[in-house]
């Protein structure tokens, strides 16, 4: 056997051995019925922006802060709007005075018309007896018609005054809503990723002030080979293990499987593995289970994701979910036992092997 042939065979053996070793070591101890891949923790990005243009007055949250839904995080100067609101409220009071005056005129004109109408009717009745001439009766009828026209005119003034009140009230409500919208609040419980604008800056309409990550929408994308991805069903139980805290596997579930195969991205697998087609699978952490692990939630932190496609398979010991009471912090502020029962109780539809 030639030396060249021997070197070629040895090279093939080394390469094959390396591939086999990589396949074995990439998910050490992962039994049949499971698939895994590495990825990075992600969270839905939520930008807090100004609805209207204005000068930024305060920014009340810093990078890294956790804010609750509804918490005020920034304010925009509203002095010009408040001045417009005061002017609008003054016009409302003026219109209300005009309405009261018009209503008083209506009552007076109503009384005049009632008297003139009765007088005209009496005059018509007395014409036949000769007590009142035809000319005098016509004068009384004309006077009644004139007072009726005056009454209609004062009623129209009252309607215009009421319309002015309604218009200024609508304008006042619009200004109040705009003033309220200039107080920026966090739409969800989130962590501030970056401050985009600072106090004193003029932000445009729709200008971003803070960039945050929704702490209730945390997930990881992993790439599974075709053979494994085809067995994974939506809703399948999963685990996320972060490199920063490998002792705390986080329960998750499969919420999405890509319908299209693709080459595994270079940042996720080795160059050799990119020659194989894979499917992108989304592992979603249930909203009610994220809270105990909030301190670990950092967008981009690497880790591993594991999926169980055989429901009869039992999770390995290193992927068993530990009670929240064993986590060395308690961000919820509740008693450890209560936190554990609230966050790590096994769902009714889960098997006993899904601990």
C-alpha positions as CSV (number, residue, x, y, z in Angstrom):
1,X,0.0,0.0,0.0
2,X,1.4,3.3,-1.0
3,X,2.2,6.0,1.5
4,X,-0.2,8.5,-0.3
5,X,-3.1,6.0,0.1
6,X,-2.3,5.5,3.7
7,X,-2.3,9.3,4.4
8,X,-5.6,9.6,2.5
9,X,-7.3,6.9,4.6
10,X,-6.0,8.4,7.8
11,X,-7.3,11.8,6.7
12,X,-10.7,10.4,6.0
13,X,-10.7,8.6,9.4
14,X,-9.7,11.8,11.2
15,X,-12.4,13.8,9.5
16,X,-15.1,11.2,10.1
17,X,-14.0,10.8,13.7
18,X,-14.2,14.6,14.1
19,X,-17.7,14.7,12.7
20,X,-18.9,11.9,14.9
21,X,-17.3,13.5,17.9
22,X,-19.0,16.8,17.2
23,X,-22.4,15.1,16.7
24,X,-22.0,13.3,20.0
25,X,-20.5,16.2,22.0
26,X,-22.8,19.0,20.7
27,X,-25.7,17.7,22.9
28,X,-24.0,15.5,25.5
29,X,-26.2,13.0,27.3
30,X,-29.3,13.8,25.1
31,X,-31.4,10.6,24.9
32,X,-33.6,9.5,22.0
33,X,-36.8,11.4,21.5
34,X,-35.1,14.8,22.0
35,X,-33.4,17.3,19.7
36,X,-31.4,20.4,20.5
37,X,-29.5,23.3,19.1
38,X,-27.9,26.4,20.2
39,X,-29.3,29.9,19.8
40,X,-29.6,33.3,21.5
41,X,-32.3,34.5,23.8
42,X,-34.5,37.1,22.2
43,X,-37.4,39.3,23.3
44,X,-39.9,41.4,21.4
45,X,-38.6,44.9,21.0
46,X,-41.0,47.7,21.9
47,X,-40.2,51.3,21.1
48,X,-41.7,54.1,23.2
49,X,-42.2,57.1,20.9
50,X,-43.8,60.5,21.0
51,X,-47.2,60.8,19.4
52,X,-46.8,64.5,18.8
53,X,-43.7,66.6,18.2
54,X,-42.4,68.6,21.2
55,X,-39.5,69.3,23.5
56,X,-38.6,66.5,25.8
57,X,-38.9,67.6,29.4
58,X,-38.0,64.5,31.4
59,X,-36.7,61.0,30.8
60,X,-37.4,59.0,33.9
61,X,-35.9,55.6,33.0
62,X,-32.3,54.6,32.4
63,X,-30.7,51.8,30.4
64,X,-31.2,48.5,32.2
65,X,-34.2,49.7,34.3
66,X,-37.3,47.4,34.5
67,X,-40.5,49.4,34.0
68,X,-44.1,48.2,34.7
69,X,-47.0,48.6,32.3
70,X,-48.5,52.1,32.7
71,X,-45.4,53.5,34.4
72,X,-44.5,57.0,33.3
73,X,-41.1,56.9,31.6
74,X,-40.8,60.4,29.9
75,X,-42.7,63.7,29.6
76,X,-42.9,66.3,26.9
77,X,-43.3,70.0,27.5
78,X,-47.0,70.8,27.3
79,X,-47.1,74.5,28.3
80,X,-48.3,75.7,24.8
81,X,-51.1,73.1,24.9
82,X,-52.1,74.0,28.4
83,X,-52.4,77.7,27.3
84,X,-54.6,76.6,24.4
85,X,-56.7,74.5,26.9
86,X,-57.2,77.5,29.2
87,X,-58.3,79.6,26.2
88,X,-60.7,76.9,25.1
89,X,-62.2,76.6,28.5
90,X,-62.7,80.4,28.6
91,X,-64.5,80.2,25.3
92,X,-66.7,77.5,26.8
93,X,-67.6,79.8,29.7
94,X,-68.4,82.6,27.3
95,X,-70.6,80.4,25.2
96,X,-72.4,79.2,28.3
97,X,-73.1,82.8,29.3
98,X,-74.4,83.4,25.7
99,X,-76.6,80.3,26.0
100,X,-78.1,81.5,29.3
101,X,-78.8,84.9,27.8
102,X,-80.4,83.4,24.7
103,X,-82.5,81.1,26.8
104,X,-83.7,84.1,28.8
105,X,-84.6,85.9,25.5
106,X,-86.5,82.8,24.4
107,X,-88.6,82.8,27.5
108,X,-89.3,86.6,27.0
109,X,-90.2,86.2,23.3
110,X,-92.3,83.2,24.2
111,X,-94.4,85.2,26.6
112,X,-94.7,88.1,24.0
113,X,-95.8,85.7,21.3
114,X,-98.3,83.9,23.6
115,X,-100.0,87.3,24.5
116,X,-99.9,88.5,20.8
117,X,-101.4,85.2,19.6
118,X,-104.3,85.4,22.1
119,X,-104.9,89.0,21.2
120,X,-105.0,88.2,17.5
121,X,-107.5,85.4,18.1
122,X,-109.7,87.6,20.2
123,X,-109.6,90.3,17.5
124,X,-110.7,87.9,14.9
125,X,-113.7,86.8,17.0
126,X,-114.8,90.4,17.6
127,X,-114.8,91.4,14.0
128,X,-118.1,89.7,13.4
129,X,-119.8,91.6,16.2
130,X,-118.3,94.9,15.0
131,X,-116.4,95.5,18.3
132,X,-113.1,95.4,16.4
133,X,-112.6,96.6,12.9
134,X,-111.1,94.4,10.2
135,X,-108.0,96.6,10.1
136,X,-107.4,96.4,13.8
137,X,-107.7,92.6,13.7
138,X,-105.1,92.5,10.8
139,X,-102.7,94.6,12.9
140,X,-103.0,92.2,15.8
141,X,-102.4,89.2,13.6
142,X,-99.3,90.9,12.1
143,X,-98.0,91.7,15.6
144,X,-98.4,88.0,16.5
145,X,-96.6,86.9,13.4
146,X,-93.7,89.3,14.2
147,X,-93.4,88.1,17.8
148,X,-93.4,84.5,16.5
149,X,-90.5,85.4,14.1
150,X,-88.6,87.1,17.0
151,X,-89.1,83.9,19.1
152,X,-87.7,81.7,16.3
153,X,-84.7,84.0,16.0
154,X,-83.9,83.9,19.7
155,X,-84.2,80.1,19.6
156,X,-81.7,80.0,16.8
157,X,-79.3,82.1,18.9
158,X,-79.7,79.6,21.7
159,X,-78.9,76.7,19.3
160,X,-75.8,78.6,18.1
161,X,-74.7,79.1,21.7
162,X,-75.1,75.4,22.4
163,X,-73.2,74.5,19.3
164,X,-70.4,76.8,20.3
165,X,-70.3,75.0,23.7
166,X,-70.2,71.6,22.0
167,X,-67.4,72.7,19.7
168,X,-65.2,74.2,22.4
169,X,-65.9,71.2,24.6
170,X,-64.6,68.9,21.8
171,X,-61.6,71.1,21.4
172,X,-60.9,71.1,25.1
173,X,-61.2,67.3,25.2
174,X,-58.8,67.0,22.2
175,X,-56.2,69.3,24.0
176,X,-56.6,67.2,27.2
177,X,-56.0,64.0,25.2
178,X,-53.0,65.5,23.5
179,X,-51.6,66.7,26.8
180,X,-52.1,63.2,28.2
181,X,-50.4,61.6,25.2
182,X,-47.3,63.8,25.9
183,X,-46.9,61.8,29.1
184,X,-45.2,58.7,27.8
185,X,-46.0,55.4,29.6
186,X,-44.6,51.9,29.2
187,X,-47.2,49.8,27.3
188,X,-45.9,46.5,28.9
189,X,-43.5,45.4,31.6
190,X,-40.2,45.8,29.9
191,X,-36.5,46.4,30.3
192,X,-35.0,49.6,28.9
193,X,-32.4,48.8,26.3
194,X,-31.4,52.3,25.3
195,X,-32.2,55.9,25.7
196,X,-32.6,57.4,22.3
197,X,-33.4,61.0,23.2
198,X,-32.5,63.2,26.2
199,X,-34.2,66.0,28.0
200,X,-34.1,69.3,26.1
201,X,-34.2,67.6,22.7
202,X,-37.0,68.3,20.3
203,X,-38.5,65.1,19.1
204,X,-40.5,64.8,15.9
205,X,-43.9,63.2,15.7
206,X,-43.4,59.5,16.2
207,X,-39.8,60.1,17.4
208,X,-38.4,57.3,19.5
209,X,-37.5,58.1,23.1
210,X,-36.7,54.7,24.6
211,X,-36.1,51.3,23.2
212,X,-37.2,48.4,25.4
213,X,-37.7,44.7,25.5
214,X,-41.0,43.1,26.4
215,X,-40.3,40.9,29.4
216,X,-43.5,38.8,28.8
217,X,-42.5,37.8,25.2
218,X,-39.2,36.0,25.5
219,X,-38.1,33.2,23.1
220,X,-35.2,31.5,21.4
221,X,-34.8,30.3,17.9
222,X,-32.9,27.1,17.3
223,X,-32.2,25.3,14.0
224,X,-33.0,21.6,13.8
225,X,-32.2,19.2,11.1
226,X,-34.9,18.0,8.8
227,X,-35.2,14.6,10.4
228,X,-35.9,16.1,13.9
229,X,-37.9,19.1,12.7
230,X,-40.4,16.9,11.0
231,X,-41.2,15.2,14.3
232,X,-41.7,18.3,16.2
233,X,-45.3,19.4,16.7
234,X,-46.5,22.9,17.7
235,X,-47.0,23.0,21.4
236,X,-44.3,20.4,22.1
237,X,-42.6,20.9,25.4
238,X,-39.1,22.4,25.4
239,X,-36.3,23.6,27.6
240,X,-34.1,26.7,27.3
241,X,-30.7,26.5,29.1
242,X,-28.7,29.7,29.2
243,X,-24.9,29.6,29.3
244,X,-25.1,32.1,32.1
245,X,-27.2,29.9,34.3
246,X,-27.0,26.2,33.1
247,X,-28.3,25.0,36.5
248,X,-31.7,26.6,35.8
249,X,-33.4,25.1,32.8
250,X,-36.5,27.1,31.8
251,X,-39.7,25.4,30.6
252,X,-40.8,26.5,27.2
253,X,-42.9,25.3,24.3
254,X,-42.7,25.2,20.5
255,X,-44.7,28.1,19.1
256,X,-43.5,28.1,15.6
257,X,-41.8,25.8,13.1
258,X,-40.6,27.4,9.8
259,X,-42.4,26.0,6.8
260,X,-39.3,26.4,4.7
261,X,-36.0,24.6,5.0
262,X,-32.8,26.7,4.9
263,X,-29.1,26.5,5.4
264,X,-28.2,26.8,9.1
265,X,-26.7,30.3,9.7
266,X,-22.9,30.5,10.2
267,X,-23.4,32.1,13.6
268,X,-25.4,29.1,14.9
269,X,-23.6,26.0,13.6
270,X,-20.2,25.1,12.1
271,X,-19.3,25.6,8.5
272,X,-19.7,21.8,7.8
273,X,-23.2,21.7,9.2
274,X,-24.3,24.5,6.9
275,X,-24.3,22.0,4.1
276,X,-27.4,20.3,5.7
277,X,-30.8,21.9,5.5
278,X,-32.5,22.8,8.7
279,X,-35.7,24.3,10.0
280,X,-36.0,27.3,12.3
281,X,-38.0,26.5,15.4
282,X,-39.2,29.0,17.9
283,X,-39.1,28.1,21.6
284,X,-41.4,30.4,23.5
285,X,-41.3,30.9,27.3
286,X,-44.8,31.1,28.7
287,X,-45.6,34.6,30.0
288,X,-46.5,33.3,33.5
289,X,-43.1,31.7,33.8
290,X,-40.8,34.5,32.7
291,X,-41.1,36.6,35.9
292,X,-38.8,34.5,38.1
293,X,-36.1,34.5,35.4
294,X,-36.3,38.2,34.5
295,X,-32.8,38.9,35.8
296,X,-31.4,36.4,33.3
297,X,-33.4,37.9,30.4
298,X,-30.9,39.7,28.2
299,X,-31.3,39.9,24.5
300,X,-28.5,38.1,22.7
301,X,-27.4,35.9,25.6
302,X,-26.4,32.5,24.2
303,X,-27.7,29.2,25.3
304,X,-29.2,25.9,24.2
305,X,-32.7,24.9,23.3
306,X,-34.0,21.4,23.6
307,X,-37.3,20.0,22.2
308,X,-39.0,16.8,23.1
309,X,-40.8,15.2,20.1
310,X,-41.4,11.9,21.8
311,X,-44.0,12.5,24.5
312,X,-43.2,9.2,26.2
313,X,-39.5,10.1,26.7
314,X,-38.5,11.4,30.1
315,X,-36.5,14.6,30.4
316,X,-32.9,14.0,31.5
317,X,-31.9,15.0,35.0
318,X,-29.9,17.9,33.9
319,X,-33.0,19.4,32.1
320,X,-35.4,19.0,35.0
321,X,-37.0,22.3,35.9
322,X,-36.0,23.4,39.4
323,X,-38.6,25.0,41.8
324,X,-38.4,28.8,41.8
325,X,-37.8,28.7,45.5
326,X,-34.3,27.3,44.8
327,X,-33.4,30.3,42.6
328,X,-31.1,32.6,44.7
329,X,-33.3,35.7,44.1
330,X,-37.0,36.3,44.3
331,X,-37.9,39.3,42.0
332,X,-41.6,38.8,42.5
333,X,-41.4,39.7,46.2
334,X,-43.6,36.8,47.1
335,X,-42.8,34.0,49.6
336,X,-40.5,31.4,47.9
337,X,-43.1,28.6,48.4
338,X,-45.8,30.8,46.9
339,X,-43.6,31.7,43.9
340,X,-42.8,28.1,43.3
341,X,-46.4,27.0,43.3
342,X,-47.4,29.9,41.1
343,X,-44.7,29.7,38.5
344,X,-43.6,26.0,38.3
345,X,-46.8,24.1,38.9
346,X,-47.1,21.4,36.1
347,X,-49.9,22.1,33.7
348,X,-52.8,19.7,33.8
349,X,-52.2,18.6,30.2
350,X,-48.5,17.8,30.9
351,X,-47.4,14.2,31.6
352,X,-45.7,13.3,34.8
353,X,-42.4,13.0,32.9
354,X,-42.4,16.8,32.0
355,X,-40.9,18.0,35.3
